[in-house]
Amino acid sequence: MENERVISAIGRIERALSRIETAKSKPVLSEQDESLDRRHTALKQEMQQAIETIDGLIAKQGS
């Protein structure tokens, strides 16, 4: 019974190592990723501006 648990754990470790090695061999950042990152940053800035505008409108309504 204990041996089965050890063998199962070793199998999970080997599969995890295989996934790590596969992920490691993939390129980390591509041009598409950079473009997505730029668009994400721009969207976050636009959302921040929109939230600030809404906050300003709410503050004026409360005055």
Secondary structure by P-SEA (a helix, b strand, c coil): caaaaaaaaaaaaaaaaaaaaaaaacccccaaaaaaaaaaaaaaaaaaaaaaaaaaaaaaaac
